[in-house]
Amino acid sequence: EEEYREIAPLLRRIQSQNEQLKQDQKEIEKAALIRQEFTANVSHELKTPLHAISGYAELLENEMVKEEDIKPFASKIRGESSRMTKLVEDIIDLTRLDNGGDEMKWEDCDLYRIAENAVDSLEVAATALGVEVTVDGSDATTRAIPQLIYSIVYNLCDNAIKYNHSGGSVQVRVQQTSYNIVLSVKDTGIGIPEESRERIFERFYRVDKSRSKEVGGTGLGLSIVKHAVIIHNGKIEVKSKLGEGTEMIVTIPK
Ligand code: ADP
């Protein structure tokens, strides 16, 4: 009995280490599966525009395109190429985030100014779609990774413009509370169905695949946003009404 009393804690430790190992193994298997799925998706997403581009090029090469169709064909090739470029850029961003954003620098930065910059770079796209974007708030300085904050606002605002109606609007707001900075992007767009609200943050998930492609989406924007928010120890909340609009609210601790 005495011997047992001596080895009992040891046995318990071995048992708990065993459980931990099993758990780790499961996590590793899950991560491998996610990576495999991601690679398959990426290949598929890259192949589609490539096939389209080579198809159009082949028709042009064989002079099978009427004079008046040459320009629209060229536009299609350009459209598919820029979709591929966007996809490659998003994949690079995601890979950096997967590595924990280690090489990214934390700095004291003003989130309001960053939001303004992100909105500025979307102004042409917004005007083209007939969507008005406004930014309000005031200085909101905290320690953060500026390029990730830019990426958060850019992607949310880009979606708010893309999934909107002509004549619609987008309101970007930066507010400070005692402990947090709240970034919100509110649109008057198509809204997100209840059952999709969790899934939109998954890589390559789209509510309406053809609409996403039509507006130049990659299906990666919100997974980049989610990652960037997590790195800042923040959270993101979705409020949406079908046919009325969506509000994305990001809270980042100061
Ligand atoms: P995408 O490149 O397709 O826009 P995202 O990851 O940014 O990919 O978003 C995933 C999906 O979530 C989109 O395809 C779209 O269906 C939906 N979505 C995102 N933002 C909005 C929004 N503001 N209004 C309506 N739907 C949205």
Residues whose N, C-alpha, C, O or C-beta is under 5 A from the ligand:
A	BS01	ADP	N159 A160 Y163 G189 G191 I192 I200 Y205 R206 V207 D208 S212 G217 T218 G219 L220 G221 L222 S223 T246
